[in-house]
Amino acid sequence: QVQLVESGGGLVQPGGSLRLSCVASGSIFSINIMNWYRQAPGKQREWVATIGSGGYTNYADSVKGRFTISRDNAKNTGYLQMNSLKSEDTAVYYCRVPTTSTTYWGQGTQVTVSS
């Protein structure tokens, strides 16, 4: 049906930057809304950011001012630019695309912030 694949995770020092990508493929014409979530070990999965088809954005308080969500509609790809990274940003990051019929999740990409 629809597959979401995240990439761009890795190891970065505190204060560093990383850009995550989420590519949608399969039986999908376009992405309306894309969300980013993250889950740290032993923690509940938490919402990070949202972008809509019209370009509106929303961010969790914990990342506001540091993260930027964006999209490239021609490539069916969403991005999460992460700056000024902190150790508490360490988590598996997931993209999420809700539709009227179902909600699709990516497999996740690991982000580790450590010196």
Contacts in CASP RR format, 6 or more apart in sequence:
PFRMAT RR
TARGET T0000
AUTHOR 0000-0000-0000
METHOD contacts of the structure
MODEL  1
QVQLVESGGGLVQPGGSLRLSCVASGSIFSINIMNWYRQAPGKQREWVAT
IGSGGYTNYADSVKGRFTISRDNAKNTGYLQMNSLKSEDTAVYYCRVPTT
STTYWGQGTQVTVSS
1 26 0 8 1.000
1 27 0 8 1.000
1 102 0 8 1.000
1 104 0 8 1.000
2 24 0 8 1.000
2 25 0 8 1.000
2 26 0 8 1.000
2 27 0 8 1.000
2 28 0 8 1.000
2 97 0 8 1.000
2 99 0 8 1.000
2 104 0 8 1.000
3 24 0 8 1.000
3 25 0 8 1.000
3 26 0 8 1.000
3 104 0 8 1.000
3 106 0 8 1.000
4 22 0 8 1.000
4 23 0 8 1.000
4 24 0 8 1.000
4 95 0 8 1.000
4 96 0 8 1.000
4 97 0 8 1.000
4 104 0 8 1.000
4 105 0 8 1.000
4 106 0 8 1.000
4 107 0 8 1.000
5 22 0 8 1.000
5 23 0 8 1.000
5 25 0 8 1.000
5 106 0 8 1.000
5 107 0 8 1.000
6 20 0 8 1.000
6 21 0 8 1.000
6 22 0 8 1.000
6 93 0 8 1.000
6 94 0 8 1.000
6 95 0 8 1.000
6 106 0 8 1.000
6 107 0 8 1.000
6 108 0 8 1.000
6 109 0 8 1.000
7 20 0 8 1.000
7 21 0 8 1.000
7 23 0 8 1.000
7 109 0 8 1.000
8 18 0 8 1.000
8 19 0 8 1.000
8 20 0 8 1.000
8 21 0 8 1.000
8 109 0 8 1.000
9 18 0 8 1.000
9 20 0 8 1.000
9 93 0 8 1.000
9 109 0 8 1.000
9 110 0 8 1.000
9 111 0 8 1.000
10 18 0 8 1.000
10 109 0 8 1.000
10 110 0 8 1.000
10 111 0 8 1.000
10 112 0 8 1.000
11 112 0 8 1.000
11 114 0 8 1.000
12 18 0 8 1.000
12 85 0 8 1.000
12 111 0 8 1.000
12 112 0 8 1.000
12 113 0 8 1.000
13 85 0 8 1.000
13 113 0 8 1.000
13 114 0 8 1.000
13 115 0 8 1.000
14 85 0 8 1.000
14 86 0 8 1.000
14 87 0 8 1.000
14 113 0 8 1.000
14 114 0 8 1.000
14 115 0 8 1.000
15 83 0 8 1.000
15 84 0 8 1.000
15 85 0 8 1.000
15 86 0 8 1.000
15 113 0 8 1.000
16 83 0 8 1.000
16 84 0 8 1.000
16 85 0 8 1.000
16 113 0 8 1.000
17 81 0 8 1.000
17 82 0 8 1.000
17 83 0 8 1.000
17 84 0 8 1.000
17 85 0 8 1.000
18 82 0 8 1.000
18 85 0 8 1.000
18 111 0 8 1.000
19 79 0 8 1.000
19 80 0 8 1.000
19 81 0 8 1.000
19 82 0 8 1.000
20 36 0 8 1.000
20 79 0 8 1.000
20 80 0 8 1.000
20 82 0 8 1.000
20 93 0 8 1.000
20 95 0 8 1.000
20 109 0 8 1.000
20 111 0 8 1.000
21 77 0 8 1.000
21 78 0 8 1.000
21 79 0 8 1.000
22 34 0 8 1.000
22 36 0 8 1.000
22 77 0 8 1.000
22 78 0 8 1.000
22 79 0 8 1.000
22 80 0 8 1.000
22 95 0 8 1.000
22 106 0 8 1.000
23 75 0 8 1.000
23 76 0 8 1.000
23 77 0 8 1.000
23 78 0 8 1.000
24 31 0 8 1.000
24 76 0 8 1.000
24 77 0 8 1.000
24 97 0 8 1.000
24 104 0 8 1.000
25 76 0 8 1.000
28 76 0 8 1.000
28 97 0 8 1.000
30 53 0 8 1.000
30 73 0 8 1.000
30 76 0 8 1.000
31 53 0 8 1.000
31 71 0 8 1.000
31 73 0 8 1.000
31 76 0 8 1.000
31 78 0 8 1.000
31 97 0 8 1.000
32 52 0 8 1.000
32 53 0 8 1.000
32 97 0 8 1.000
32 98 0 8 1.000
32 99 0 8 1.000
33 50 0 8 1.000
33 51 0 8 1.000
33 52 0 8 1.000
33 53 0 8 1.000
33 97 0 8 1.000
33 98 0 8 1.000
34 50 0 8 1.000
34 51 0 8 1.000
34 52 0 8 1.000
34 69 0 8 1.000
34 71 0 8 1.000
34 78 0 8 1.000
34 95 0 8 1.000
34 96 0 8 1.000
34 97 0 8 1.000
35 47 0 8 1.000
35 48 0 8 1.000
35 49 0 8 1.000
35 50 0 8 1.000
35 95 0 8 1.000
35 96 0 8 1.000
35 97 0 8 1.000
35 98 0 8 1.000
36 47 0 8 1.000
36 48 0 8 1.000
36 49 0 8 1.000
36 50 0 8 1.000
36 69 0 8 1.000
36 80 0 8 1.000
36 93 0 8 1.000
36 94 0 8 1.000
36 95 0 8 1.000
36 96 0 8 1.000
37 45 0 8 1.000
37 46 0 8 1.000
37 47 0 8 1.000
37 48 0 8 1.000
37 93 0 8 1.000
37 94 0 8 1.000
37 95 0 8 1.000
37 96 0 8 1.000
38 45 0 8 1.000
38 46 0 8 1.000
38 48 0 8 1.000
38 89 0 8 1.000
38 91 0 8 1.000
38 92 0 8 1.000
38 93 0 8 1.000
38 94 0 8 1.000
38 111 0 8 1.000
39 45 0 8 1.000
39 46 0 8 1.000
39 91 0 8 1.000
39 92 0 8 1.000
39 94 0 8 1.000
40 88 0 8 1.000
40 90 0 8 1.000
40 91 0 8 1.000
40 92 0 8 1.000
43 91 0 8 1.000
45 94 0 8 1.000
46 60 0 8 1.000
47 60 0 8 1.000
48 59 0 8 1.000
48 60 0 8 1.000
48 63 0 8 1.000
48 67 0 8 1.000
48 80 0 8 1.000
48 93 0 8 1.000
49 57 0 8 1.000
49 58 0 8 1.000
49 59 0 8 1.000
49 60 0 8 1.000
49 63 0 8 1.000
49 67 0 8 1.000
49 69 0 8 1.000
49 80 0 8 1.000
50 56 0 8 1.000
50 57 0 8 1.000
50 58 0 8 1.000
50 59 0 8 1.000
50 69 0 8 1.000
51 57 0 8 1.000
51 69 0 8 1.000
51 70 0 8 1.000
51 71 0 8 1.000
51 78 0 8 1.000
52 71 0 8 1.000
53 73 0 8 1.000
55 71 0 8 1.000
57 68 0 8 1.000
57 69 0 8 1.000
59 65 0 8 1.000
59 67 0 8 1.000
59 69 0 8 1.000
62 88 0 8 1.000
63 82 0 8 1.000
63 89 0 8 1.000
66 82 0 8 1.000
66 83 0 8 1.000
66 84 0 8 1.000
66 85 0 8 1.000
67 80 0 8 1.000
67 81 0 8 1.000
67 82 0 8 1.000
67 83 0 8 1.000
68 80 0 8 1.000
68 81 0 8 1.000
68 83 0 8 1.000
69 78 0 8 1.000
69 79 0 8 1.000
69 80 0 8 1.000
69 81 0 8 1.000
70 78 0 8 1.000
70 79 0 8 1.000
70 81 0 8 1.000
71 77 0 8 1.000
71 78 0 8 1.000
71 79 0 8 1.000
72 78 0 8 1.000
72 79 0 8 1.000
78 95 0 8 1.000
80 93 0 8 1.000
82 89 0 8 1.000
82 111 0 8 1.000
85 111 0 8 1.000
85 113 0 8 1.000
86 113 0 8 1.000
87 113 0 8 1.000
87 114 0 8 1.000
88 113 0 8 1.000
89 111 0 8 1.000
89 113 0 8 1.000
90 111 0 8 1.000
90 112 0 8 1.000
90 113 0 8 1.000
90 114 0 8 1.000
91 111 0 8 1.000
92 108 0 8 1.000
92 109 0 8 1.000
92 110 0 8 1.000
92 111 0 8 1.000
93 108 0 8 1.000
93 109 0 8 1.000
93 110 0 8 1.000
93 111 0 8 1.000
94 105 0 8 1.000
94 106 0 8 1.000
94 107 0 8 1.000
94 108 0 8 1.000
95 105 0 8 1.000
95 106 0 8 1.000
95 108 0 8 1.000
96 103 0 8 1.000
96 104 0 8 1.000
96 105 0 8 1.000
96 106 0 8 1.000
97 103 0 8 1.000
97 104 0 8 1.000
98 104 0 8 1.000
END
